[in-house]
Amino acid sequence: MRRSILASGAVAAVLLLAGCSASGGSASDSGVAGPVQMEPGRDASTSEGGALTEAGSEASADQSVITTGWVTITVDDPSAAAERAIEIVGDADGRIDSRSQQAGTDSQRSSAQLVIRVPADALDDTLDALGELGEVDQVSLNSSDVTLQVRDLDAQIAALEASVDRLLQLVDQAATTADLVELETAISDRQAQLDSLKSQREYLSDQIAYSTVTLDLVEKGALPSNVPGDFWSGLAAGWASLTAALAGFVVVIGVLIPWLLPLAVIAAVIVLIVLLSRRRPRPAPPTAAPSESTPAPEHPEPRT
């Protein structure tokens, strides 16, 4: 009898434990996280690594990063390369903020410069496409994390919006005109601060969403030599240097003339003062009276 009771109790305990484990498994299946689905041929460690990778990518997605850069490419024709670069940026849903072009001279090669804005997620593909324009000489990219700045702006914007809403609710409850004026002044101040913060937030959002890259397109080839190759080219170079020197001398004279006129007037005044001081008569020195004790000089008698 006792054995049957013990056996039935053991069976009930086993069934109870099985029910608890089943309920625990169903609860885990209905949780937020959910079970990790393992594909055939993958073990638990691989699935855990994938979950960690997904968590890391989500964390990086929450970061706000501003990317800027500078790219220099040597091309055959800077003008044609600039047109092609504009097409590449347009295909990537980007835009051109500025464009400048310089023609070639005796001292420099022709070039073109573009300031491009491309979506941050398309930056790498865009740079690869731009690299096909010619020979890439320099690539420099800088990333700046502004996550804390963005979060601070969002917090300030939320606080100011809540403050403005509370003040607007108090406007209907204002009992006196003075209270109403004070509330309107406070609302105006907070609204101005709110607009400024929103403008900063929009600027940061644009800088984060679109990377800024300055693209320099430089013509291939060495700079032309300025050394004369024969007598006539040397003569022309000498004449050009002489005319340039004369032109510079004339410019210097033109610069000095306004200064020479007042200096000449001052010098003339000084010379006039010196001449007048020299022409002024000087007083004669006083002569001593003859003393009585001193005998007058005797005139010698003429000889006969």
Secondary structure, DSSP 8 states (H G I E B T S, - for coil): -HHHHHHHHHHHHHHHHHHHHHHHHHHHHTSSS------TT--HHHHHHHHHHHHHHHHHHT--EEEEEEEEEEES-HHHHHHHHHHHHHHTT-EEEEEEEE---SSS--EEEEEEEEEGGGHHHHHHHHHTTSEEEEEEEEEEE-HHHHHHHHHHHHHHHHHHHHHHHHHTT--SHHHHHHHHHHHHHHHHHHHHHHHHHHHHHHHHHEEEEEEEEEE-S-----S--SHHHHHHHHHHHHHHHHHHHHHHHHHHHHHHHHHHHHHHHHHHHHHHHHHS-----------SSS----------
